[in-house]
Amino acid sequence: MSKAAESAPTAENAASFEEALKKLESIVEAMESDELPLDQLIQRFEEGATLAKLCQDRLSEAEVKVRRLEESLEGVLSSQPAGPDSSDEA
């Protein structure tokens, strides 16, 4: 496993969407600085791709949760967990 994959947060160990996004932004800034050697650029890219996927997954989960809240019957707010086996029909 690469160092980037080891240090990138996963859904289980990422403290929050905001922290993952902040880390992703710092990776982008470092990559744009033109000061990193190619090997480090590749590692940062891998880590950034993992973080981007994590952020996208978190946003998708939040979107499903909000949609379910909006669609609840009789205006009663209820929350249902959004899991990988839940079907989402748009």
WOGIBEL-V721254 format. One record per residue. N is the residue number from 1. RES is the residue in three letters. OMEGA is omega in radians with two decimals (none if undefined). NEAR is the number of other ideal C-beta (glycine too) atoms within 12 Angstrom. Layout:
n = [N & N]
res = [RES & RES]
omega = [OMEGA & OMEGA]
near = [NEAR & NEAR]
This chain:
n = [1 & 2 & 3 & 4 & 5 & 6 & 7 & 8 & 9 & 10 & 11 & 12 & 13 & 14 & 15 & 16 & 17 & 18 & 19 & 20 & 21 & 22 & 23 & 24 & 25 & 26 & 27 & 28 & 29 & 30 & 31 & 32 & 33 & 34 & 35 & 36 & 37 & 38 & 39 & 40 & 41 & 42 & 43 & 44 & 45 & 46 & 47 & 48 & 49 & 50 & 51 & 52 & 53 & 54 & 55 & 56 & 57 & 58 & 59 & 60 & 61 & 62 & 63 & 64 & 65 & 66 & 67 & 68 & 69 & 70 & 71 & 72 & 73 & 74 & 75 & 76 & 77 & 78 & 79 & 80 & 81 & 82 & 83 & 84 & 85 & 86 & 87 & 88 & 89 & 90]
res = [MET & SER & LYS & ALA & ALA & GLU & SER & ALA & PRO & THR & ALA & GLU & ASN & ALA & ALA & SER & PHE & GLU & GLU & ALA & LEU & LYS & LYS & LEU & GLU & SER & ILE & VAL & GLU & ALA & MET & GLU & SER & ASP & GLU & LEU & PRO & LEU & ASP & GLN & LEU & ILE & GLN & ARG & PHE & GLU & GLU & GLY & ALA & THR & LEU & ALA & LYS & LEU & CYS & GLN & ASP & ARG & LEU & SER & GLU & ALA & GLU & VAL & LYS & VAL & ARG & ARG & LEU & GLU & GLU & SER & LEU & GLU & GLY & VAL & LEU & SER & SER & GLN & PRO & ALA & GLY & PRO & ASP & SER & SER & ASP & GLU & ALA]
omega = [-3.12 & 3.10 & -3.13 & -3.13 & 3.12 & -3.05 & 3.14 & -3.14 & 3.03 & -3.14 & -3.11 & -3.02 & 3.08 & -3.09 & -3.12 & 3.04 & -3.08 & 3.12 & 3.11 & 3.13 & 3.12 & 3.11 & 3.11 & 3.11 & 3.13 & 3.08 & 3.13 & 3.12 & 3.14 & -3.13 & -3.13 & -3.08 & -3.12 & -3.12 & -3.10 & 3.03 & -3.06 & -3.12 & 3.12 & 3.07 & 3.14 & 3.11 & 3.13 & 3.11 & 3.12 & 3.13 & 3.12 & 3.12 & 3.10 & 3.13 & 3.12 & 3.11 & 3.11 & 3.13 & 3.13 & 3.11 & 3.14 & 3.12 & 3.12 & 3.10 & 3.13 & 3.14 & 3.12 & -3.14 & 3.13 & 3.13 & 3.14 & 3.10 & -3.14 & -3.06 & -3.10 & -3.07 & 3.03 & 3.08 & 3.11 & -3.13 & 3.05 & -3.12 & 3.06 & -3.12 & 3.10 & -3.13 & -3.12 & -3.13 & 3.12 & 3.12 & -3.11 & -3.14 & -3.11 & none]
near = [11 & 17 & 15 & 23 & 19 & 14 & 20 & 31 & 30 & 19 & 22 & 8 & 14 & 24 & 16 & 16 & 23 & 17 & 19 & 30 & 23 & 18 & 28 & 30 & 18 & 18 & 30 & 21 & 16 & 21 & 24 & 14 & 14 & 11 & 12 & 18 & 13 & 12 & 13 & 20 & 21 & 18 & 25 & 31 & 24 & 24 & 31 & 31 & 22 & 31 & 34 & 24 & 22 & 30 & 29 & 19 & 22 & 27 & 19 & 21 & 24 & 18 & 17 & 25 & 23 & 18 & 19 & 23 & 18 & 15 & 19 & 15 & 10 & 7 & 9 & 10 & 14 & 14 & 17 & 18 & 12 & 22 & 13 & 12 & 7 & 15 & 11 & 18 & 8 & 8]
